[in-house]
Amino acid sequence: MLIDTHCHLNFSIFAKNRDKIIDECQKEGLQLIIVGTNLETSKKAVEISQQYPDGIYSAVGLHPQELDTGLVKSKSDPWEGRHLEESFDYEEYKKLAQFPKVVAIGEIGLDYYIRPKTTRKKELFKQKQKELLLQELKLARELNLPVIFHCRMANRDLINVLKNNKSLRPRRAVVHSFVGTQEEMEEYLSLGYYIGFNGIIFKSIEGIDFSELIKTVPLKRILLETDSPYLKPKGLPGEVNTPLGVKLVAQRIAEIRNLSLEKISLATAQNAQSLFNIQKI
């Protein structure tokens, strides 16, 4: 009864053991949404989802860090590398998003973690990301697909973009790996969106009380995820996170809310089914 709504089994770090991990997940009754970050990883996500008749889905999109703005030096990712794109190929992503088992446009959004130093370049950098975001929101609206938002150090800007562009604002969405204030979470909830939690809830981040956030968000708006290979939850063996870590995330949320693991698993699975229009368990 568990659904990992955000994992990256499409990344090269999993090339040698991907099939084994998926087999273990399916034996555990765990369903997965494999999320793209650029054209290459989006194609891989779709390819993997097509190989399995049930329980494996995909999402396609261009992550803001994968946009080549020419304004920052991109850091290499040890688990996937970087595949920067100079622009968003709308038609190519549209074609990909229409494959069976593609359930969302994502992950897309804003990311200001790595940014230019000068004020002028910072503003241009942010503007380029916002322009990309609007193109991807247009695609989601055209295809009537929900959105998986990535947002790092940019919640206020993302909220403003959504409020100022009502014609493109998605009706259905999740803010994945939420890190923000109570007020910011409430604003996303007011738009009807879901909140995704993963292994980051085991960490201590200045100014963020994950326990309080988890206590106050309505159960009907919580989604479980791993963001594997990143954000390994406490207690999961090995160096790299996998979708199997989603059970530890569910257990932690159950502890915080003083509910059974079964109740958290069922409720969050139903939430995922509703948002992404995937089959019932």
C-alpha positions as CSV (number, residue, x, y, z in Angstrom):
1,M,0.0,0.0,0.0
2,L,3.0,2.3,-0.5
3,I,3.6,4.6,-3.5
4,D,7.0,6.3,-3.9
5,T,5.8,9.4,-5.9
6,H,9.2,10.7,-6.7
7,C,12.3,8.6,-7.4
8,H,15.1,8.7,-10.0
9,L,15.7,5.1,-11.0
10,N,16.4,6.5,-14.4
11,F,19.7,7.9,-13.2
12,S,23.0,6.2,-14.2
13,I,23.9,5.3,-10.6
14,F,21.2,2.6,-10.9
15,A,22.3,1.2,-14.3
16,K,23.7,-2.0,-12.9
17,N,21.1,-2.9,-10.3
18,R,17.9,-1.2,-11.5
19,D,16.1,-4.4,-12.4
20,K,16.9,-5.9,-9.0
21,I,15.6,-2.9,-7.1
22,I,12.4,-2.8,-9.1
23,D,11.9,-6.5,-8.5
24,E,12.4,-5.9,-4.8
25,C,9.9,-3.0,-4.9
26,Q,7.3,-5.1,-6.7
27,K,7.7,-8.0,-4.2
28,E,6.9,-5.4,-1.5
29,G,3.9,-4.1,-3.3
30,L,5.5,-0.8,-3.8
31,Q,4.5,1.4,-6.8
32,L,6.8,4.0,-8.3
33,I,6.8,7.2,-10.2
34,I,10.2,7.7,-12.0
35,V,10.8,11.4,-12.6
36,G,12.8,13.0,-15.4
37,T,15.0,16.0,-15.0
38,N,15.9,16.7,-18.6
39,L,15.2,15.2,-22.0
40,E,17.7,12.3,-21.6
41,T,16.5,11.2,-18.1
42,S,12.8,11.8,-19.1
43,K,13.2,9.5,-22.0
44,K,14.8,6.9,-19.7
45,A,12.0,7.3,-17.2
46,V,9.4,6.6,-19.9
47,E,11.4,3.7,-21.3
48,I,11.6,2.0,-17.8
49,S,7.9,2.5,-17.2
50,Q,7.0,1.0,-20.5
51,Q,8.9,-2.2,-19.6
52,Y,6.5,-3.1,-16.7
53,P,2.8,-3.8,-17.1
54,D,1.8,-2.5,-13.6
55,G,3.0,-0.2,-10.8
56,I,5.8,1.7,-12.6
57,Y,5.0,5.2,-13.9
58,S,6.9,8.2,-15.2
59,A,7.0,11.9,-15.4
60,V,8.8,14.2,-17.9
61,G,10.3,17.6,-17.5
62,L,13.3,19.9,-17.5
63,H,14.6,20.6,-14.0
64,P,15.6,24.3,-13.5
65,Q,19.2,23.3,-12.7
66,E,19.4,21.6,-16.0
67,L,18.7,24.8,-17.9
68,D,21.9,26.3,-19.4
69,T,21.4,30.0,-18.5
70,G,25.1,30.8,-19.2
71,L,25.2,32.6,-15.8
72,V,26.4,30.0,-13.4
73,K,29.0,27.2,-13.5
74,S,27.0,24.0,-13.1
75,K,28.4,21.5,-10.5
76,S,28.7,17.9,-11.6
77,D,26.3,15.4,-10.1
78,P,28.2,12.2,-9.0
79,W,25.1,10.0,-9.5
80,E,23.9,11.3,-12.9
81,G,26.1,14.1,-14.2
82,R,24.6,17.1,-15.9
83,H,22.9,17.3,-19.3
84,L,22.2,21.0,-19.7
85,E,19.7,22.2,-22.3
86,E,19.9,25.7,-23.8
87,S,16.2,25.8,-24.3
88,F,13.0,23.9,-23.7
89,D,12.1,21.7,-26.7
90,Y,8.3,22.0,-26.3
91,E,7.4,19.6,-29.1
92,E,9.8,17.0,-28.0
93,Y,8.7,17.0,-24.4
94,K,5.1,17.0,-25.6
95,K,5.6,13.9,-27.7
96,L,7.3,12.2,-24.8
97,A,4.6,13.2,-22.3
98,Q,1.9,11.4,-24.4
99,F,3.4,8.0,-23.9
100,P,1.3,5.6,-21.8
101,K,2.1,5.6,-18.1
102,V,3.4,9.2,-18.1
103,V,1.4,10.7,-15.3
104,A,2.8,14.2,-14.7
105,I,5.0,17.0,-16.0
106,G,7.9,17.2,-13.7
107,E,10.1,17.8,-12.0
108,I,9.9,21.5,-12.9
109,G,10.1,24.7,-10.9
110,L,12.7,27.1,-9.5
111,D,16.1,26.5,-7.8
112,Y,18.2,29.3,-6.5
113,Y,20.7,27.2,-4.6
114,I,23.5,27.8,-7.2
115,R,23.1,31.4,-8.4
116,P,25.2,34.2,-9.8
117,K,27.0,36.7,-7.5
118,T,26.0,40.0,-9.0
119,T,22.5,41.5,-8.6
120,R,22.0,42.0,-12.3
121,K,23.0,38.4,-13.1
122,K,20.8,37.1,-10.3
123,E,17.7,38.8,-11.6
124,L,18.4,37.5,-15.2
125,F,19.1,34.0,-13.8
126,K,15.8,34.0,-12.0
127,Q,13.9,35.4,-15.0
128,K,15.3,32.6,-17.3
129,Q,14.1,30.0,-14.8
130,K,10.6,31.6,-14.6
131,E,10.3,31.7,-18.4
132,L,11.2,28.0,-18.5
133,L,8.6,27.3,-15.8
134,L,5.9,29.0,-17.7
135,Q,6.6,27.0,-20.8
136,E,6.4,23.8,-18.9
137,L,3.2,24.9,-17.1
138,K,1.7,25.6,-20.6
139,L,2.5,22.0,-21.6
140,A,0.9,20.6,-18.5
141,R,-2.2,22.6,-19.1
142,E,-2.4,21.6,-22.8
143,L,-2.1,17.9,-21.9
144,N,-4.2,18.1,-18.7
145,L,-1.4,16.5,-16.6
146,P,-0.6,17.3,-13.0
147,V,2.7,19.0,-12.1
148,I,5.5,17.9,-9.9
149,F,7.1,21.1,-8.5
150,H,10.8,21.3,-7.5
151,C,11.4,24.4,-5.4
152,R,14.7,25.2,-3.5
153,M,15.2,28.5,-1.8
154,A,12.5,30.0,-4.0
155,N,9.1,29.3,-2.4
156,R,8.0,33.0,-2.5
157,D,8.9,33.4,-6.1
158,L,7.1,30.2,-7.1
159,I,4.0,31.2,-5.2
160,N,4.0,34.6,-6.9
161,V,4.5,33.0,-10.4
162,L,1.5,30.8,-9.7
163,K,-0.7,33.6,-8.4
164,N,0.3,35.9,-11.3
165,N,-0.3,33.4,-14.0
166,K,-3.8,32.0,-13.4
167,S,-4.3,30.8,-16.9
168,L,-1.3,28.5,-16.6
169,R,-1.5,27.6,-13.0
170,P,-2.0,23.9,-12.6
171,R,-5.2,22.6,-11.0
172,R,-3.4,19.5,-9.7
173,A,0.2,19.5,-8.4
174,V,2.6,18.4,-5.6
175,V,5.4,20.5,-4.1
176,H,8.0,17.7,-3.9
177,S,10.5,17.5,-1.1
178,F,8.9,20.5,0.7
179,V,11.3,22.7,2.7
180,G,9.6,25.9,3.7
181,T,7.7,27.7,6.4
182,Q,4.2,27.0,7.7
183,E,2.9,30.0,5.9
184,E,4.4,28.9,2.6
185,M,2.9,25.4,3.0
186,E,-0.5,26.9,3.8
187,E,-0.3,28.9,0.5
188,Y,0.4,25.8,-1.5
189,L,-2.4,24.0,0.3
190,S,-4.8,26.9,-0.5
191,L,-4.1,26.3,-4.2
192,G,-5.2,22.7,-3.7
193,Y,-1.8,21.2,-4.0
194,Y,-0.2,18.2,-2.2
195,I,2.9,18.3,-0.1
196,G,5.7,15.7,-0.7
197,F,7.8,14.4,2.2
198,N,11.0,12.3,1.9
199,G,14.1,11.5,3.9
200,I,14.9,15.2,4.4
201,I,12.4,15.1,7.3
202,F,15.1,13.2,9.3
203,K,17.5,16.1,9.0
204,S,17.7,19.3,11.0
205,I,17.4,22.5,8.9
206,E,17.6,25.9,10.5
207,G,14.2,27.5,10.7
208,I,12.3,24.4,9.6
209,D,10.3,22.3,12.0
210,F,9.4,19.2,9.9
211,S,7.5,17.6,12.8
212,E,5.2,20.7,13.1
213,L,4.7,20.8,9.4
214,I,3.8,17.1,9.3
215,K,1.4,17.5,12.2
216,T,-0.5,20.4,10.6
217,V,-0.8,19.4,7.0
218,P,-4.1,17.6,6.3
219,L,-3.6,13.9,5.8
220,K,-5.4,14.0,2.6
221,R,-2.7,16.3,1.1
222,I,0.4,14.2,2.0
223,L,2.4,12.3,-0.5
224,L,5.4,10.0,0.2
225,E,8.5,10.0,-1.8
226,T,12.2,9.2,-1.6
227,D,13.9,11.4,-4.3
228,S,16.3,8.4,-4.5
229,P,19.3,8.3,-4.9
230,Y,19.3,11.4,-2.8
231,L,18.1,12.1,0.8
232,K,18.5,8.6,2.3
233,P,16.3,8.3,5.4
234,K,17.8,7.3,8.7
235,G,17.9,3.5,9.1
236,L,18.2,2.5,5.4
237,P,21.2,0.3,4.7
238,G,23.7,1.2,2.0
239,E,25.2,4.4,0.7
240,V,22.5,5.3,-1.9
241,N,18.8,5.8,-1.3
242,T,16.3,3.6,-3.1
243,P,12.5,3.6,-3.3
244,L,12.5,0.9,-0.5
245,G,13.3,3.8,1.8
246,V,9.8,5.1,1.4
247,K,8.6,2.8,4.2
248,L,10.9,4.6,6.7
249,V,9.5,7.9,5.6
250,A,6.0,6.6,6.2
251,Q,7.0,5.2,9.6
252,R,8.4,8.6,10.6
253,I,5.2,10.4,9.6
254,A,3.1,7.8,11.4
255,E,5.1,8.4,14.6
256,I,4.8,12.2,14.3
257,R,1.1,12.0,13.8
258,N,0.5,9.2,16.3
259,L,-1.2,7.1,13.6
260,S,-0.6,3.5,12.4
261,L,1.7,2.8,9.5
262,E,-1.2,1.2,7.7
263,K,-3.3,4.3,7.9
264,I,-0.5,6.5,6.6
265,S,0.3,4.1,3.8
266,L,-3.3,3.8,2.7
267,A,-4.1,7.5,2.9
268,T,-1.0,8.6,1.0
269,A,-1.5,5.9,-1.6
270,Q,-5.0,7.1,-2.2
271,N,-3.7,10.6,-2.5
272,A,-1.2,9.6,-5.1
273,Q,-3.9,7.7,-7.0
274,S,-6.1,10.7,-7.0
275,L,-3.5,13.2,-8.1
276,F,-1.8,11.1,-10.7
277,N,-4.8,9.2,-11.9
278,I,-3.1,5.8,-11.4
279,Q,-4.6,2.5,-10.8
280,K,-6.1,1.4,-7.5
281,I,-4.1,-0.9,-5.3
